[in-house]
Every structure is written in structure tokens, then in C-alpha cells.
């Protein structure tokens, strides 16, 4: 069974940076597309970024484009989200997810992801 464990969340001032990690175990990491989603209190879970199984293609939500960078290390079974120039509106619980389908904008669809982590809290203070 696939397990995903996020880490790296915390409290940061606006304009600061954080790097989230998602450790994958249980199956072959390198065949899964991976994604980051986030959910703020009282809001729906939103797509943030995704990366294809090979690492050769990425896709971002408009709200984070140019500030966040998704990457993966298939040798370490780990995915990352480098978050720069953080804003208060980036505050949320961040979830990583693994799935087998989707290309480009299609990777933003949560229904394509079969496995989810428990989430890590990111809080950006003014």
C-alpha cells in the first residue's frame, strides 16, 4: 500500500520561503504522477502543482506560478515543493498526492490521485 508523508511545513513571515517534502513508500514511486494540493479553513481543497512521473513535465496553479517550484527525486522516492515569496493567502494545509493519470492541466484534477498524505500546515504571517 502506498504511503505518503509530508514534512517541512511551519510558520513563516510573508515574503519568506519554505520547502515541503513528500516521502513516498509502498510501490514504485517513479511510475506515479505526483501533486500538491492545499486547503484553507472553510475552503475547498485546491490544486497547487503537479509533476509527471518522469519529472519532465510540470503544471502549476496560476496563483503560485513563478513563486513555487515542484520537483522530484526518483532515487529518493521524494517529491518537493519549494515555496518562495510566500503570501498570507498561501496559508493552508498542504497535501501531497500520487496518481497514474493526467497530462498538463489534467494533472490538476484531484480525482486522478489515488493516494493522499495527511497534510502539513503552512502558516504565513503578515
N, C-alpha and C positions, 0 to 999 in steps of 0.2 A: 504494500500500500504506500502511495506517495505521501510524504510528509513535507510540509513547508514551514520554515521557522524564520520569521522576520526579526531583525535587530537593527539598532542604530538610531532609533527614534529618541526624542528628547525635547528639551526646551531650548529655543534659540531666539535671539533678537532678530527683528526684521532686518533684512539685508544680509543676514548670515547664511551659513551653509551647513548641510548635514548630508551624510551618506548612509543610505539604508542598504541592508544586505538581506538576501533571502536564501537560506540554505535549503537545498533540495535533497531528499533521500528517498529510497524505496524502489526506484526504477531508473531507466536510462535518461538522465537529465537532457542529454544532447538531442533527443527527438521531440522535446516539448517546446512549443512557443510559451513565452513567459510574459506576464503582465503585472503592472502595478495599478491598483485602484485605491480610492480613498473615500472615506465617509465622515462628514462633519455631523455634529449633533443636530438631529431634526431634519437631516437631508438624506437624499438617496446616495447610494454608492456610485461614484463617478469614475470613469476611466482616466488614467493619468498617462501611462506609457506602456508600450509593448515591444517585444523583440522576438524575432523569428528564431527557430531552433538553431539555425546556423550562426546566428549573430549578424548575418549580413543585411538585415532589414529591420528598421525600427519605425515606430509610429508614435506620435505624441498628441495629447490634447492641446488645443490652441492656447489654453490658459497657462501651460507650462513650457511651451515651445521656446527654445532659446535660453531657458533657465535650468531645466532638468536634463540629465543625460542618463539613459538606460544602457546597461552593458551586462555582459555575462562572461563567466569563465567556465567553460565546459569541463576543463580539467579539475576544477574545484567544486563543481556542482553548485555554483553560486551565481546569483543574479544581484545586480546593484542598481541603485538609483542615486545618482549624485544630484543634490538639490542646492542650487545657488540662488542668490538674490531672493531669499525667501520673503514672503509677504504674510500678513496676518491671515489672509484668506486661504493660505495653504495649510492652515491648522486642521488636522483631521487624524483619524486612524487610517494608517496606510496598510493595505493588504497586498500580498503577492499571490499570484495565481498561475497555474500551469494548465495548458490545454494542447490539443493536437490540431486544431483547425484555424483558418483565418489567414488572410494576407492583407497587408496595408491597413486600410480603415476597418476591415473586417476583424482585426485583432482587438478592436475596442469593444466588442460585444461580450458582455460577461457570460452569456450562455455558452460560449465556446470553451470556457475554462472548467475543467472537471475538479480541480483541486485548489484549495484555498488555505492560506495560513490564518493564524489567529489575530494578526494585526499588531502594529506598533504605533504608539501615539507620537504625533509630531505637533508641537505647540510653538507657534511663532508669536512672540510678544512685540508690542509696539515700542 
